[in-house]
Amino acid sequence: MRYVFADDGYASPKLETALDRIGTWTVEIIKRSDIAKGFELLPRRWVVERLIAWLNRNRRFAKNFEATVESALAWLFIVSVEMLVL
């Protein structure tokens, strides 16, 4: 996967700079309308929320127990494969 959906809070160049170090990515910032009041359903937000819910089904991701980023990334790949297989 090389497509990233990000919330408006990640709209700074820091995200793109960080992603450039690890490959070629397409970043789409999901922004809320300036005229919206109260709750507004944002496109593609459900994808992120669903992924976080799937990952949190694994106890290992309930808290960050990993000592290194590499270890956390490895477990993320393992859980992703598990979700695809089941």
C-alpha positions as protocol buffer text, in pm:
chain_id: "A"
residue {
  index: 1
  type: MET
  ca { x: 0 y: 0 z: 0 }
}
residue {
  index: 2
  type: ARG
  ca { x: 130 y: 342 z: -88 }
}
residue {
  index: 3
  type: TYR
  ca { x: -170 y: 564 z: -20 }
}
residue {
  index: 4
  type: VAL
  ca { x: -209 y: 747 z: 312 }
}
residue {
  index: 5
  type: PHE
  ca { x: -524 y: 912 z: 443 }
}
residue {
  index: 6
  type: ALA
  ca { x: -447 y: 1165 z: 714 }
}
residue {
  index: 7
  type: ASP
  ca { x: -652 y: 1388 z: 939 }
}
residue {
  index: 8
  type: ASP
  ca { x: -627 y: 1767 z: 912 }
}
residue {
  index: 9
  type: GLY
  ca { x: -396 y: 1761 z: 1214 }
}
residue {
  index: 10
  type: TYR
  ca { x: -124 y: 1603 z: 997 }
}
residue {
  index: 11
  type: ALA
  ca { x: -137 y: 1867 z: 723 }
}
residue {
  index: 12
  type: SER
  ca { x: 216 y: 1993 z: 788 }
}
residue {
  index: 13
  type: PRO
  ca { x: 514 y: 1906 z: 567 }
}
residue {
  index: 14
  type: LYS
  ca { x: 654 y: 1688 z: 849 }
}
residue {
  index: 15
  type: LEU
  ca { x: 435 y: 1394 z: 744 }
}
residue {
  index: 16
  type: GLU
  ca { x: 546 y: 1402 z: 382 }
}
residue {
  index: 17
  type: THR
  ca { x: 910 y: 1443 z: 485 }
}
residue {
  index: 18
  type: ALA
  ca { x: 887 y: 1140 z: 714 }
}
residue {
  index: 19
  type: LEU
  ca { x: 717 y: 929 z: 446 }
}
residue {
  index: 20
  type: ASP
  ca { x: 970 y: 1030 z: 180 }
}
residue {
  index: 21
  type: ARG
  ca { x: 1241 y: 861 z: 386 }
}
residue {
  index: 22
  type: ILE
  ca { x: 1072 y: 521 z: 360 }
}
residue {
  index: 23
  type: GLY
  ca { x: 937 y: 519 z: 4 }
}
residue {
  index: 24
  type: THR
  ca { x: 700 y: 681 z: -241 }
}
residue {
  index: 25
  type: TRP
  ca { x: 361 y: 766 z: -89 }
}
residue {
  index: 26
  type: THR
  ca { x: 49 y: 951 z: -196 }
}
residue {
  index: 27
  type: VAL
  ca { x: -92 y: 1154 z: 92 }
}
residue {
  index: 28
  type: GLU
  ca { x: -454 y: 1271 z: 103 }
}
residue {
  index: 29
  type: ILE
  ca { x: -545 y: 1507 z: 385 }
}
residue {
  index: 30
  type: ILE
  ca { x: -910 y: 1472 z: 488 }
}
residue {
  index: 31
  type: LYS
  ca { x: -1029 y: 1817 z: 592 }
}
residue {
  index: 32
  type: ARG
  ca { x: -1346 y: 1928 z: 760 }
}
residue {
  index: 33
  type: SER
  ca { x: -1551 y: 2196 z: 588 }
}
residue {
  index: 34
  type: ASP
  ca { x: -1494 y: 2549 z: 716 }
}
residue {
  index: 35
  type: ILE
  ca { x: -1869 y: 2619 z: 728 }
}
residue {
  index: 36
  type: ALA
  ca { x: -1967 y: 2297 z: 912 }
}
residue {
  index: 37
  type: LYS
  ca { x: -2115 y: 2323 z: 1258 }
}
residue {
  index: 38
  type: GLY
  ca { x: -2129 y: 2027 z: 1492 }
}
residue {
  index: 39
  type: PHE
  ca { x: -2077 y: 1671 z: 1368 }
}
residue {
  index: 40
  type: GLU
  ca { x: -1989 y: 1616 z: 1005 }
}
residue {
  index: 41
  type: LEU
  ca { x: -1919 y: 1279 z: 846 }
}
residue {
  index: 42
  type: LEU
  ca { x: -1576 y: 1296 z: 683 }
}
residue {
  index: 43
  type: PRO
  ca { x: -1498 y: 1085 z: 376 }
}
residue {
  index: 44
  type: ARG
  ca { x: -1261 y: 792 z: 436 }
}
residue {
  index: 45
  type: ARG
  ca { x: -1253 y: 855 z: 812 }
}
residue {
  index: 46
  type: TRP
  ca { x: -1429 y: 522 z: 867 }
}
residue {
  index: 47
  type: VAL
  ca { x: -1134 y: 340 z: 706 }
}
residue {
  index: 48
  type: VAL
  ca { x: -897 y: 471 z: 970 }
}
residue {
  index: 49
  type: GLU
  ca { x: -1140 y: 408 z: 1256 }
}
residue {
  index: 50
  type: ARG
  ca { x: -1203 y: 51 z: 1140 }
}
residue {
  index: 51
  type: LEU
  ca { x: -831 y: -23 z: 1108 }
}
residue {
  index: 52
  type: ILE
  ca { x: -762 y: 105 z: 1459 }
}
residue {
  index: 53
  type: ALA
  ca { x: -1048 y: -110 z: 1593 }
}
residue {
  index: 54
  type: TRP
  ca { x: -910 y: -420 z: 1416 }
}
residue {
  index: 55
  type: LEU
  ca { x: -560 y: -358 z: 1549 }
}
residue {
  index: 56
  type: ASN
  ca { x: -687 y: -304 z: 1905 }
}
residue {
  index: 57
  type: ARG
  ca { x: -849 y: -648 z: 1900 }
}
residue {
  index: 58
  type: ASN
  ca { x: -496 y: -778 z: 1950 }
}
residue {
  index: 59
  type: ARG
  ca { x: -388 y: -733 z: 2311 }
}
residue {
  index: 60
  type: ARG
  ca { x: -34 y: -652 z: 2205 }
}
residue {
  index: 61
  type: PHE
  ca { x: -154 y: -327 z: 2046 }
}
residue {
  index: 62
  type: ALA
  ca { x: -365 y: -216 z: 2341 }
}
residue {
  index: 63
  type: LYS
  ca { x: -55 y: -40 z: 2472 }
}
residue {
  index: 64
  type: ASN
  ca { x: 281 y: 19 z: 2313 }
}
residue {
  index: 65
  type: PHE
  ca { x: 494 y: -256 z: 2469 }
}
residue {
  index: 66
  type: GLU
  ca { x: 759 y: -262 z: 2196 }
}
residue {
  index: 67
  type: ALA
  ca { x: 1106 y: -129 z: 2271 }
}
residue {
  index: 68
  type: THR
  ca { x: 1195 y: -37 z: 1912 }
}
residue {
  index: 69
  type: VAL
  ca { x: 1010 y: 99 z: 1610 }
}
residue {
  index: 70
  type: GLU
  ca { x: 1131 y: -198 z: 1406 }
}
residue {
  index: 71
  type: SER
  ca { x: 973 y: -441 z: 1651 }
}
residue {
  index: 72
  type: ALA
  ca { x: 644 y: -250 z: 1650 }
}
residue {
  index: 73
  type: LEU
  ca { x: 644 y: -244 z: 1269 }
}
residue {
  index: 74
  type: ALA
  ca { x: 712 y: -618 z: 1252 }
}
residue {
  index: 75
  type: TRP
  ca { x: 415 y: -690 z: 1480 }
}
residue {
  index: 76
  type: LEU
  ca { x: 198 y: -457 z: 1272 }
}
residue {
  index: 77
  type: PHE
  ca { x: 281 y: -664 z: 963 }
}
residue {
  index: 78
  type: ILE
  ca { x: 213 y: -989 z: 1149 }
}
residue {
  index: 79
  type: VAL
  ca { x: -130 y: -869 z: 1264 }
}
residue {
  index: 80
  type: SER
  ca { x: -210 y: -738 z: 914 }
}
residue {
  index: 81
  type: VAL
  ca { x: -138 y: -1080 z: 767 }
}
residue {
  index: 82
  type: GLU
  ca { x: -352 y: -1239 z: 1038 }
}
residue {
  index: 83
  type: MET
  ca { x: -643 y: -1008 z: 948 }
}
residue {
  index: 84
  type: LEU
  ca { x: -611 y: -1101 z: 580 }
}
residue {
  index: 85
  type: VAL
  ca { x: -599 y: -1475 z: 650 }
}
residue {
  index: 86
  type: LEU
  ca { x: -893 y: -1489 z: 893 }
}
